[in-house]
């Protein structure tokens, strides 16, 4: 049985490989992610929805003729259910989306409600993961909250959001062009790796002597060894 060859464009983020009217290859990457603002407010709304669901369940259960195991289970499950569904719905509504389209000559960046940016692939460019711009300010604020309120009242576990977020950006002629901002641990690396893979594959199509050869007619060349710095 012949082993299946794993494509570097499989899996998230969603990626398509097509061709234009002239027959030139086109690779489109569609990253989507939850940003720090959406993550923060989804947690807050989820907490409020959980309390509301518990209160509603208690009012319904205590107004019943009898209180039994079914009513107790309803109250116990109302909080987690309200938190999960409201948090999930909020994140799906306000999720960040973008697209990066590679052709042999251009890289096109698109974001909703914004103008497309067209960059020339023949000039110096790279992709980078950059720590969120407001990470340090958020860390300072959390330290202030812990110092100010932690000694007087309850020392709450303040959760960082910008500190867990990264900008995925195109560095084009030493200028930074943000593509998407991701709040999470693994997803920024996935998106960054996919953009690098798409760029290397397009290099192979363009016969530049780097990248992965995707057809037998191309000559074999070693993979790109360009180091992309992560800030």
N, C-alpha and C positions, 0 to 999 in steps of 0.2 A: 504494500500500500504506500503510495507516494505521500510524503509529508506535506502538509499545507504550509505555504510560505506566508508568514505574518507580514502584513503591510504596515509600514510606519505611519499610515494615515488612518488606521482603525482605532475605534474607541473615542471617548470624549477628548477634546471638544469636537462637535460635528464638523466633518470635512468632506468636501466633494472634489472630484477630479474630472474635469470636462475639457472641452476645446472650444475655441471661438470660431467665428465664421471663416477665418483664414486657415483653420486647422491647427493653430498654435495651442499648446497646452495651457490650461487654466486650473489653478488650485485655489479653492475657496475655503477658508477656515472661519467658523462661526462660533467664537467663544461667548459663553454666557456665564454669569457668576453673580453672587450676592455681594454687594459692596458693604462697607462698614456702617453707613447710615441705615441701610435696609436691615442689616443684621441687628443693629441696636434697637431700632423701633419695632421690629418684629418680636424681639424678646419682651419689650415693654407691653406691647399690645397683647401678646400671648399671656403674660402674667395677669393683665386686667381681665382678659376673657376667661381665664381659669377661675378667678374669684367670682366673676359674674355667673359662670356656669354652676359653680358650687352653690351660690345663693339661690339661683333659680331651681336647682335640683332639691335643695332643702325645703324651699317653699312648697314645691309640688309634692314632695314625699310626706311632709308633716301635715299637709291638708288632706291626705288620703285617710280613709276610714281606719286603716290599721297600718302599723309600721313593722315591716319584716325585713328579711334578708334581701329581697328585691329592691326595696327602697334604700337600704344601706349600700348596696352595690351601685345603685344609680348615683348616690352622693359621692361615693369613692371614685367612680370613673368619670364624673362630670368635669373635675378639674383638669386631669391630664388630657381628656378629649378636647376641651375648650382651648387649652394651651397649644396643643399640637395643630389642630385644624386652623385656628386663627393665625398662628405663626407661619404655617405652610402657605396659606392663601396670601398673606401679606408679602411674603418673599417671592411668590410666583408673579404677583402683580407688578412689583417694583424691581424685578431682577434686571441686571444690566446686561445689555447685548451689544455686540459689535461684529464686524466682519473684516477679514483681511484677505484680499484677493491678489494672488501671485500670477503674473504672466512673465514670459521671458524678458520683458523690458521694464515692467512697472510693478509697484506694490501699491495697492489702493486700500486706504483705511476708511471705513465707514462706521459711524455711530448714529443711533436714532436722533432725529431732530438736529443733525449737524451736517455741515458740508463735507463732502468726500475729500480726502487728501491723497494726491497722486504723487508717488515718489519714484525716482529713476533707480532701477536695480543696478545700473552700471556704475553707480558711485558708491562710496563707502557707506555701509549701513550695518546694523546689527540689531538684535533683540535683547532686551535686558529685563530683569526683575528688580524693581527698586522699592525699598521700604517706603511705606506711606509717608507723605510729607508731614502729617500731623502726629506722627507716632510719639515724638519727644514731648510735644505739648500735651498730649493725652497722658503720658506717663507722669509728667509734672503735676497735672490736675489730680490724678489718682493718688499720688503721694500726699498732696495737700489735703484731699478728702480724708485719707486714712489718718493723717496727723491731727486734723482739726476735729473731726467727728468721732474718730475711733476711740479716743480717750474719754470722751464725754458720754457718748451713747453706745450704740451697737457698732462694732467694727465689721461693717458689711464687706463681703468679697467683691470689690469693684472690678468689673470685667473689662479688659481692654478690647477695643475693636480695631482702631487704627493700628495698634501695635501688632495685630495679627493679620494686617492687610498689606498687600503689595501692589504696586502699579506694574502692569505689563506694558512695556513701551518699545517703540521703534526709535533707535538712535540713528538719525539720518543727518550726515554731515555735521556730527557732533551736537546736533540739536535733538531734544527729547520730544517725542510725540506719543502721548499716552493712548493706549488702545483700550484697556479695560482695567478696573481696579477690583481686586479680589480679596475677600475676607475669608481666610481659611489657611490650612496648613499645606495640603497636598495639591490643591487645584492650581495655584500659581505655577508650580513646577510643571504640571501637565500641559497647561496652555503654552508656556514658554517652550517646552520641548517640542510641541506640535508645530509651532511657528518655525522653529529651527529646522525641523525635519522637512517641512514644506519648502523652506528656502533652499535647503541642500538638494532636494529632489528637483526643484526648478533649475538649480545650477547644473545638474546632470543633464537635464533636457537641453539647456543652452550650450552644452559642450564646452564648459569653462574649465574642465579638468578637475572639478571638485564635486562632491555630492555623491549620492547613490545612483548608480545606473539602473534605470527602470525598464530598459528594453535591450534585447540581444544585439541590436544594431549599433549601440553605443559602445565606445571603448571603455575598458575598466580603468577607473582612476581611484585613488585612495580617498576615504571619507575626509570631510573637512575637519581640520584640527584647530579652527579658529576658536579662541577662548572668549566667551562672552562674560563679562564681569557682572556679578550680581551685587548690587549695593545694599 
